[in-house]
Amino acid sequence: RQFMTGNGVFAFFDVPWIPIYLTVLFLLHPFLGIVAIIFALIQGAIAVWGNSLTKQAQSVSAKAQSDTQNYLQSKLRNVEVLSSMGMLGSLYRRWLSKQHHALVLSGGVQQRAGVVSAVSKFIRYAQQSLNLGIGAWLVIRGELSPGAMIAANVLMSRALAPIDLMVSTWSGFLTAKDAFNRLNELLQAH
């Protein structure tokens, strides 16, 4: 639910516009189109790197959180008996240990996703600066007008924004995919 109502879904709707923006960039100047494609490939490589960096850790974290939740639910079914036997303190400490482990794993996944997002953001800012620099160079050479330089900067930003958004919301996408698979397995079993 969180992924479907967040910003990550918009990236998938914006992806079909990327070829149109790139075509217009090539029409403005072929060099601008080549630079946009290079940065799109770099962003795509960052997305693949981010996926390989977080996929395994994400599944381990999700399993640990699920195990912790299942442990708690199984004990709450018999809370009256466990309370009368004086076992709540011990069970609480065991649950706290499991919860701490799950939170540490989740924090590690978030940290890795943050590194990927920071690298992607750095590349995007460098791309914008480089794009303005290339545009200014083309204006000085007389191959591009100042208005086309600004338009190229906006177009390149719009062309690469969905890729950047997908990179930054990739861990949420993986979480949503895992949740969908668990829900699907549950519905298949019943």
N, C-alpha and C positions, 0 to 999 in steps of 0.2 A: 504494500500500500504506500509506504513512504517513497519508494522509487517511482511509482506511477504518478504520484502527485508532486514530485520534485522537478527540478530543472533538467535532469538527465534525459527525460523523455523528449524534450524539445530538440535535443541534439539529433535524434533520429528523424525528426520532421524536417530539420534544416539540411541534412545530408544531400538530398536530391538537388539542392541549389548550388552545390559546390562546383559541378562542371560548368554551369552557366556563368558563375562569377569568374572562373578560370578562363573561359572563352573570351569574356569581355576584357580581361587583363591581357590576353594574347593579342586582342585587337588593338588595345592601347599601345602596347609595345611588347614584342616577343620576349625580351629580356625580363620584363616584369612577370610574365606568365611562367617563365622557367624558374625564377626565384620563388614564386608561389608554389609551384609543384615541388621544388626541393624542400621547402619548409613543410608542406603537407606530408611528404615522405618522412621527414624527421619527426613530425608529430605522430604519424602512424607508427614509426619505430618505437617512440616513447610509449605509445599505447600497448604495443606488443610486449615491450620490456616490463611495463607496469603489470600487465596480466600475468606474465611469468613470475614476477616478484611477489604478487599478492594472492594468486589463485590457491596454492597449496595452504598457505597460512590462513586464508579466509575459510577454507573448508574445515581445517583443524579447529579454528576458533568457533565456527558455527556448531560443530559437533560438541565441543566442550560446553558451550552455552546450553545446548539442547540437553546434554547429559545432566547438567546442574539443575535445569528446570524439571526434568523428569524425576530426578532424585528428590527434589523438594515436594513435588506433587504426590509421589508415592508415600512419602512420610506424612504428609498432611491428611491423607485418607485415614490414618490410624493414630491421629494426634491424641485422642483421649486415652488410649491404651498406653501409648508411649509416655504420656505425661504422668499417668498413675504409676508407671514403672520407674520414673525418675530419669528417663533417658533423653529428655529434651536438650539438656546442656551439651551432652556429647554429640548429639545429632546436629545441633546448631554449629558447633565447632567444625564438624565434618563438612557441613554445607558451606560454611564460611570459607573453608579451605578450597573447596571446589569452585565456589564463586570467585574467589581471589584468582585462582588459576585461569578461569575463563576470562576474567577482566584483563589479566596480564596478556593473554593471547590476543584479545580484541584490541588492546592498546598497541601491541606490536603490529597488527594489521593496519590500524589507523596511522601509525607512524610511517610504515612503508608507503601507504597510499599518499600520505602528505609529502613524502620525498618526491614521488612521481609527479604529483601535482605542482610542487615547487619548481621542479626541473622544466615541466611543460610551460609553466607561467614565465619562467626566465627565457625560454626559447621564443615564446610569443612576443615578449617585450623586445627582445633582440631583433626579431623579425620585423616588428613595426618600425624600429629605429633604422634598420638596414633598408627597409622598403622606402622610407622617406629619404634616406641618403642616396639610394639609387635613383629615385625619382628626381631629386634635386640635381644629380649629376646629368641625367637625361635632359632636364630643363636647360641647364647651362650649355649643353652641347646642341640645343635647339631641336632635339628629337621628340620632345614632349612639352605640352603647355603646362603652366602652373596648375590650372584647374584639373587637368588630366592626372597630374601628380597626386593631388588631394583625392580625386576619385579613385585612383589606383590604390591608395592607402586604405580607403574605406572598403573597397572591394576585396582587397586581400585580407583585411581583418574579418570581414563577413564570411569569406570563403573558409578561413581556418578556424573560426569560432566554434563550429560544431565539433571539430576534431578535438580542440582544446577542452570543450565541455565533456566530451565522451571520456577523455583521459582523466579529468578531475572527478567524474562520477562513476568510474569503472568499478570501484569496490562496492558501491551501492547496487550497481547492476548485478555483480556476482552474488551479493547477498539476496537480492530479489530472485535471481535464477535458482539459487539453492532452496529458498523458501518455496518457490513454485514446484520444484522437484519433490520436496518433502510432502507438500500438499497433494500433489498428483499421486505419489505412492500411497498416501493415506486413503485417498478416494478409491484407488484401485483395489486396495486391500479390503475395503468395506463395500 
